[in-house]
Every structure is written in C-alpha cells, then in structure tokens.
Amino acid sequence: MGTLILPGGHGFTISGTHDIDANGGLDIGDALSLVEYIFRGGPTPLPGPFNADFSCDQSVDIGDITKLVDYIFSGGTLPCLGQPGL
C-alpha cells in the first residue's frame, strides 16, 4: 500500500494488490478489465490507473497486459507489489 502523487499534485492510494477489478483476487478478470481499459476506453482500474502498472514502468499499456497474463497462466513473476512508488 502506498500513495502515488501525479504531476500537478493529484494523488491516490495504491492497494498493493493490483486487483484492478476489485473482486478480491488477481485473475483473468483483471486481465480482461485491463484490456477493456487500454483498448476500449473501459472503466479506470481500481483504485486508480497505476494499480494496473504490472510492469513497474510508471505507465499502463500493453506491457502490463503481457506481464499479468504471464503471471496468471505461466507462473511468471509476481507483479511489482511493494515497489517504491506503488
């Protein structure tokens, strides 16, 4: 858990779980929500967009989808929970 301050002083709290659809787990629902957000203008990930930064590069893009799918289906590394700034 932490607080991310964006340019202009706007900030929000990061849950530290990356559960972007807020269903209580990190699963395919989060990947589908992320695809919807990035490509179709779907709802903003909860509690804010940078909770969907699975690649830890301070942006939300296709790399985050790849990282999440790798984690869910291939036993990839756990997304950057607890990293500074997240």
ZADO-1210 file (C-alpha; in nm, 4 decimals, padded with zeros to 6 digits):
<atoms>
<atom x="00.0000" y="00.0000" z="00.0000" code="MET" pos="1"/>
<atom x="00.1224" y="00.3472" z="-00.0739" code="GLY" pos="2"/>
<atom x="00.0323" y="00.6814" z="-00.2212" code="THR" pos="3"/>
<atom x="00.1193" y="00.7839" z="-00.5741" code="LEU" pos="4"/>
<atom x="00.1443" y="01.1581" z="-00.6391" code="ILE" pos="5"/>
<atom x="00.0960" y="01.2554" z="-01.0020" code="LEU" pos="6"/>
<atom x="00.2219" y="01.5735" z="-01.1695" code="PRO" pos="7"/>
<atom x="00.0064" y="01.8620" z="-01.0550" code="GLY" pos="8"/>
<atom x="-00.0160" y="01.7243" z="-00.7013" code="GLY" pos="9"/>
<atom x="-00.3031" y="01.4827" z="-00.7559" code="HIS" pos="10"/>
<atom x="-00.2567" y="01.1620" z="-00.5639" code="GLY" pos="11"/>
<atom x="-00.4292" y="00.8394" z="-00.4812" code="PHE" pos="12"/>
<atom x="-00.3670" y="00.5350" z="-00.2661" code="THR" pos="13"/>
<atom x="-00.2473" y="00.2110" z="-00.4207" code="ILE" pos="14"/>
<atom x="-00.3856" y="-00.1022" z="-00.2602" code="SER" pos="15"/>
<atom x="-00.0705" y="-00.3042" z="-00.3206" code="GLY" pos="16"/>
<atom x="-00.2719" y="-00.5962" z="-00.4576" code="THR" pos="17"/>
<atom x="-00.3109" y="-00.4963" z="-00.8232" code="HIS" pos="18"/>
<atom x="-00.6681" y="-00.6332" z="-00.8015" code="ASP" pos="19"/>
<atom x="-00.7910" y="-00.3846" z="-01.0620" code="ILE" pos="20"/>
<atom x="-01.1456" y="-00.5174" z="-01.0843" code="ASP" pos="21"/>
<atom x="-01.1726" y="-00.5292" z="-00.7022" code="ALA" pos="22"/>
<atom x="-01.3159" y="-00.8803" z="-00.6893" code="ASN" pos="23"/>
<atom x="-01.0805" y="-00.9995" z="-00.4173" code="GLY" pos="24"/>
<atom x="-00.8204" y="-01.1771" z="-00.6310" code="GLY" pos="25"/>
<atom x="-00.5705" y="-01.1408" z="-00.9127" code="LEU" pos="26"/>
<atom x="-00.7141" y="-01.3386" z="-01.2037" code="ASP" pos="27"/>
<atom x="-00.8303" y="-01.3345" z="-01.5664" code="ILE" pos="28"/>
<atom x="-01.0998" y="-01.0822" z="-01.4756" code="GLY" pos="29"/>
<atom x="-00.8240" y="-00.8316" z="-01.4028" code="ASP" pos="30"/>
<atom x="-00.6624" y="-00.9033" z="-01.7408" code="ALA" pos="31"/>
<atom x="-00.9930" y="-00.8549" z="-01.9209" code="LEU" pos="32"/>
<atom x="-01.0577" y="-00.5321" z="-01.7315" code="SER" pos="33"/>
<atom x="-00.7125" y="-00.4095" z="-01.8304" code="LEU" pos="34"/>
<atom x="-00.7684" y="-00.4916" z="-02.1990" code="VAL" pos="35"/>
<atom x="-01.1013" y="-00.3091" z="-02.1851" code="GLU" pos="36"/>
<atom x="-00.9385" y="-00.0041" z="-02.0210" code="TYR" pos="37"/>
<atom x="-00.6428" y="00.0205" z="-02.2599" code="ILE" pos="38"/>
<atom x="-00.8086" y="-00.0620" z="-02.5920" code="PHE" pos="39"/>
<atom x="-01.1751" y="00.0241" z="-02.5497" code="ARG" pos="40"/>
<atom x="-01.1831" y="00.3117" z="-02.3019" code="GLY" pos="41"/>
<atom x="-01.3329" y="00.0934" z="-02.0315" code="GLY" pos="42"/>
<atom x="-01.3532" y="00.1794" z="-01.6620" code="PRO" pos="43"/>
<atom x="-01.0402" y="00.3030" z="-01.4890" code="THR" pos="44"/>
<atom x="-00.8681" y="00.0287" z="-01.2875" code="PRO" pos="45"/>
<atom x="-00.9443" y="00.0459" z="-00.9161" code="LEU" pos="46"/>
<atom x="-00.8409" y="00.2312" z="-00.7080" code="PRO" pos="47"/>
<atom x="-00.6582" y="00.4202" z="-00.9835" code="GLY" pos="48"/>
<atom x="-00.4817" y="00.3575" z="-01.3143" code="PRO" pos="49"/>
<atom x="-00.1363" y="00.2936" z="-01.1719" code="PHE" pos="50"/>
<atom x="-00.2708" y="-00.0030" z="-00.9754" code="ASN" pos="51"/>
<atom x="-00.2616" y="-00.1692" z="-01.3203" code="ALA" pos="52"/>
<atom x="00.1129" y="-00.0999" z="-01.3681" code="ASP" pos="53"/>
<atom x="00.2235" y="-00.4650" z="-01.3596" code="PHE" pos="54"/>
<atom x="00.5497" y="-00.3954" z="-01.5422" code="SER" pos="55"/>
<atom x="00.6505" y="-00.1268" z="-01.2896" code="CYS" pos="56"/>
<atom x="00.7396" y="00.1324" z="-01.5529" code="ASP" pos="57"/>
<atom x="00.5011" y="00.4045" z="-01.4281" code="GLN" pos="58"/>
<atom x="00.2698" y="00.3667" z="-01.7294" code="SER" pos="59"/>
<atom x="-00.0291" y="00.1482" z="-01.8147" code="VAL" pos="60"/>
<atom x="-00.0016" y="-00.0170" z="-02.1558" code="ASP" pos="61"/>
<atom x="00.0123" y="-00.3495" z="-02.3401" code="ILE" pos="62"/>
<atom x="00.3264" y="-00.4474" z="-02.1477" code="GLY" pos="63"/>
<atom x="00.1141" y="-00.4629" z="-01.8341" code="ASP" pos="64"/>
<atom x="-00.1319" y="-00.6992" z="-02.0025" code="ILE" pos="65"/>
<atom x="00.1571" y="-00.9233" z="-02.1082" code="THR" pos="66"/>
<atom x="00.3037" y="-00.9265" z="-01.7572" code="LYS" pos="67"/>
<atom x="-00.0318" y="-01.0073" z="-01.5976" code="LEU" pos="68"/>
<atom x="-00.1184" y="-01.2864" z="-01.8430" code="VAL" pos="69"/>
<atom x="00.2281" y="-01.4384" z="-01.7951" code="ASP" pos="70"/>
<atom x="00.1750" y="-01.4319" z="-01.4188" code="TYR" pos="71"/>
<atom x="-00.1720" y="-01.5882" z="-01.4337" code="ILE" pos="72"/>
<atom x="-00.1125" y="-01.8598" z="-01.6948" code="PHE" pos="73"/>
<atom x="00.2614" y="-01.9339" z="-01.6928" code="SER" pos="74"/>
<atom x="00.3625" y="-01.8878" z="-01.3328" code="GLY" pos="75"/>
<atom x="00.5530" y="-01.5708" z="-01.4173" code="GLY" pos="76"/>
<atom x="00.6966" y="-01.3463" z="-01.1532" code="THR" pos="77"/>
<atom x="00.4610" y="-01.1725" z="-00.9187" code="LEU" pos="78"/>
<atom x="00.3824" y="-00.8186" z="-01.0325" code="PRO" pos="79"/>
<atom x="00.5831" y="-00.5470" z="-00.8615" code="CYS" pos="80"/>
<atom x="00.3907" y="-00.5407" z="-00.5355" code="LEU" pos="81"/>
<atom x="00.5527" y="-00.3208" z="-00.2770" code="GLY" pos="82"/>
<atom x="00.7917" y="-00.1485" z="-00.5170" code="GLN" pos="83"/>
<atom x="00.8727" y="00.2138" z="-00.4385" code="PRO" pos="84"/>
<atom x="00.6085" y="00.4421" z="-00.5817" code="GLY" pos="85"/>
<atom x="00.3451" y="00.1697" z="-00.5975" code="LEU" pos="86"/>
</atoms>
